[in-house]
Amino acid sequence: MTKHLVVFDVDSTLIEEEAIELLAEFSGTRLEVAEITTRAMAGEIDFSTSLIERVALLKGLDESVLLDVANSLTPTRGAKELIDLIHETDGYAAAVSGGFIQLLDPLKKQLGLDFAKANTLEVLEGKLTGKVTGQLVDSQVKAETLLTLAQELNVETDRTIAIGDGANDLKMMRVAGLSIAFCAKQIVRDQADVVLETRNLELIGAFLPKA
């Protein structure tokens, strides 16, 4: 087997923004949400708890806000180039996010990702309920998704790469063949195989497994 698999975190990794903070801008709670996000990414509080707290602050937002925010997301420099290179070298590109699938699906199409997984914001009668529905994508689910994808795609684990920046990426990074901290929090830099401080994902091309 010569195929490989690259799994990206999304917020502040594959894109420049923390998407939930953009949503919170519409509810007038951006500062509060940003503070919780910062603590969660630094490993100071449990990610699942932080997600539930932040999503609750979005209650009542109109569903149309999701499309507005999705259209405003900025792919990180070099994202499309790296994904194209992954495909050219017989690899697969996936994104697994603690964010929201309503925002990630348009990005998947834009960048040509092979797979995307994220939380689903519950919407009733055109309004966000302040809850997520279905499986909550936390650090454990990120790790399990990488391993499951590798098995389904017939990719050896040592030919997988996990790229992230926050504490909720650590379990996924530990099970991958190579872990890359991308402009990451200190707790992630301390544990990653590779640390990149330049915000250009194209640089990761140098670390793709050889045929």
C-alpha positions as CSV (number, residue, x, y, z in Angstrom):
1,M,0.0,0.0,0.0
2,T,1.4,3.4,-1.0
3,K,-1.6,5.6,-0.3
4,H,-1.6,8.2,2.4
5,L,-4.1,10.1,4.4
6,V,-3.9,13.7,5.8
7,V,-6.4,14.8,8.4
8,F,-6.8,18.5,9.1
9,D,-8.3,20.3,12.0
10,V,-10.3,23.2,10.7
11,D,-10.6,26.3,12.8
12,S,-7.4,28.3,12.9
13,T,-5.7,25.4,10.9
14,L,-7.4,24.8,7.5
15,I,-9.1,28.2,7.9
16,E,-7.9,31.5,9.4
17,E,-10.9,32.0,11.7
18,E,-12.5,30.4,14.7
19,A,-15.9,30.0,12.9
20,I,-18.0,29.8,16.1
21,E,-16.7,33.3,17.0
22,L,-18.0,34.6,13.7
23,L,-21.4,33.1,14.5
24,A,-21.3,34.7,18.0
25,E,-20.7,38.1,16.4
26,F,-24.3,37.8,15.2
27,S,-25.6,37.0,18.7
28,G,-23.5,39.7,20.4
29,T,-21.6,37.1,22.4
30,R,-18.3,37.0,20.5
31,L,-16.0,38.1,23.5
32,E,-17.6,35.5,25.8
33,V,-17.3,32.8,23.2
34,A,-13.7,33.7,22.3
35,E,-12.7,33.5,26.0
36,I,-14.1,30.0,26.3
37,T,-12.5,28.9,23.0
38,T,-9.1,30.1,24.1
39,R,-9.3,28.2,27.3
40,A,-10.4,25.0,25.6
41,M,-7.7,25.1,22.9
42,A,-5.1,25.6,25.6
43,G,-6.4,22.5,27.4
44,E,-7.6,24.5,30.4
45,I,-11.2,23.2,30.2
46,D,-12.8,20.2,28.6
47,F,-13.6,20.7,25.0
48,S,-17.1,19.0,25.1
49,T,-18.1,21.2,28.0
50,S,-16.8,24.3,26.2
51,L,-18.7,23.5,23.0
52,I,-22.0,23.0,24.8
53,E,-21.5,26.4,26.6
54,R,-20.6,28.2,23.4
55,V,-23.4,26.8,21.3
56,A,-25.9,27.7,24.0
57,L,-24.9,31.3,23.4
58,L,-26.0,31.0,19.7
59,K,-29.6,30.2,20.6
60,G,-32.2,32.1,18.5
61,L,-29.9,33.0,15.6
62,D,-31.5,32.8,12.2
63,E,-30.5,29.8,10.1
64,S,-29.4,32.1,7.3
65,V,-26.5,33.3,9.4
66,L,-24.9,29.9,8.8
67,L,-24.6,30.5,5.0
68,D,-23.4,34.1,5.6
69,V,-20.6,32.8,7.9
70,A,-19.7,29.9,5.6
71,N,-19.2,32.3,2.7
72,S,-17.0,34.5,4.8
73,L,-14.5,31.8,5.9
74,T,-10.9,32.3,4.7
75,P,-8.9,29.2,3.7
76,T,-5.4,29.3,5.2
77,R,-2.6,30.2,2.7
78,G,-1.5,27.1,0.8
79,A,-4.6,25.0,1.7
80,K,-5.8,24.3,-1.8
81,E,-2.2,23.8,-3.1
82,L,-1.5,21.2,-0.3
83,I,-4.7,19.4,-0.9
84,D,-4.0,19.3,-4.7
85,L,-0.5,17.9,-3.9
86,I,-2.0,15.2,-1.6
87,H,-4.2,14.1,-4.5
88,E,-1.4,14.2,-7.0
89,T,0.7,11.9,-4.7
90,D,-2.1,9.3,-4.4
91,G,-3.3,10.6,-1.1
92,Y,-6.6,11.5,0.6
93,A,-7.4,14.8,2.4
94,A,-9.9,14.9,5.2
95,A,-11.1,17.5,7.7
96,V,-12.4,16.6,11.2
97,S,-13.7,19.5,13.2
98,G,-15.1,20.4,16.6
99,G,-16.9,23.1,14.6
100,F,-20.0,22.7,12.5
101,I,-20.8,20.7,9.4
102,Q,-23.1,23.4,8.1
103,L,-20.0,25.5,7.7
104,L,-17.6,22.8,6.7
105,D,-19.5,21.2,3.8
106,P,-19.1,24.3,1.6
107,L,-15.4,24.4,2.5
108,K,-15.1,20.7,1.5
109,K,-16.4,21.5,-1.9
110,Q,-14.3,24.6,-2.3
111,L,-11.0,22.9,-1.4
112,G,-11.7,19.5,-2.8
113,L,-11.6,17.5,0.5
114,D,-12.4,13.8,0.2
115,F,-14.1,13.7,3.6
116,A,-15.5,16.1,6.3
117,K,-16.9,15.5,9.7
118,A,-18.1,18.0,12.3
119,N,-20.9,18.7,14.7
120,T,-24.4,19.5,13.6
121,L,-26.1,22.6,14.9
122,E,-29.7,21.9,15.7
123,V,-32.2,24.1,13.8
124,L,-35.9,24.3,14.5
125,E,-38.3,26.5,12.6
126,G,-35.4,28.3,10.9
127,K,-33.7,29.2,14.2
128,L,-30.6,27.7,16.1
129,T,-31.8,26.0,19.3
130,G,-28.5,26.5,21.1
131,K,-27.8,22.8,20.9
132,V,-25.9,20.3,18.7
133,T,-27.6,17.2,17.5
134,G,-26.1,13.7,16.9
135,Q,-22.6,12.6,17.9
136,L,-20.5,15.3,19.5
137,V,-17.2,15.5,17.7
138,D,-14.6,15.8,20.5
139,S,-11.0,14.8,20.7
140,Q,-11.7,11.1,21.0
141,V,-14.0,11.1,18.0
142,K,-11.3,12.9,16.0
143,A,-8.8,10.1,16.8
144,E,-11.3,7.4,16.1
145,T,-12.2,9.1,12.8
146,L,-8.6,9.1,11.6
147,L,-8.2,5.4,12.4
148,T,-11.5,4.4,10.8
149,L,-10.8,6.4,7.7
150,A,-7.3,4.9,7.3
151,Q,-8.8,1.4,7.6
152,E,-11.6,2.1,5.1
153,L,-9.2,3.7,2.6
154,N,-6.7,0.9,3.0
155,V,-4.0,3.3,4.3
156,E,-1.4,2.1,6.8
157,T,-1.5,4.1,10.0
158,D,2.2,5.0,9.7
159,R,1.2,6.8,6.4
160,T,-1.3,9.1,8.1
161,I,-0.7,12.7,9.1
162,A,-2.7,14.8,11.6
163,I,-2.5,18.5,11.5
164,G,-3.8,20.7,14.4
165,D,-3.4,23.6,16.7
166,G,-5.4,23.0,19.8
167,A,-5.6,20.6,22.8
168,N,-8.6,18.8,21.3
169,D,-6.4,17.7,18.4
170,L,-3.9,15.9,20.6
171,K,-5.6,12.4,20.7
172,M,-5.9,12.5,16.9
173,M,-2.2,13.5,16.6
174,R,-1.1,10.7,18.9
175,V,-2.6,8.0,16.8
176,A,-1.3,9.4,13.5
177,G,1.9,8.3,11.9
178,L,3.1,11.9,11.9
179,S,1.7,14.8,13.9
180,I,2.2,18.4,12.8
181,A,1.5,21.4,15.1
182,F,0.5,24.3,12.9
183,C,0.8,27.7,14.5
184,A,-0.3,25.8,17.6
185,K,-0.9,26.3,21.3
186,Q,2.1,25.5,23.5
187,I,0.6,22.2,24.7
188,V,0.4,21.0,21.1
189,R,3.9,22.2,20.1
190,D,5.3,20.3,23.1
191,Q,3.9,17.0,21.9
192,A,4.0,17.2,18.1
193,D,6.5,15.5,15.8
194,V,6.8,18.6,13.6
195,V,6.2,22.2,14.6
196,L,5.4,24.8,11.9
197,E,5.1,28.5,12.9
198,T,4.7,29.9,9.4
199,R,1.0,30.2,8.3
200,N,1.4,28.5,4.9
201,L,0.0,25.0,4.7
202,E,1.8,24.4,1.4
203,L,5.0,23.9,3.5
204,I,3.5,20.6,4.8
205,G,4.0,19.1,1.3
206,A,7.6,18.4,2.3
207,F,6.4,15.9,4.9
208,L,4.0,13.9,2.8
209,P,4.9,10.2,2.8
210,K,7.0,9.0,-0.2
211,A,5.6,6.3,-2.5
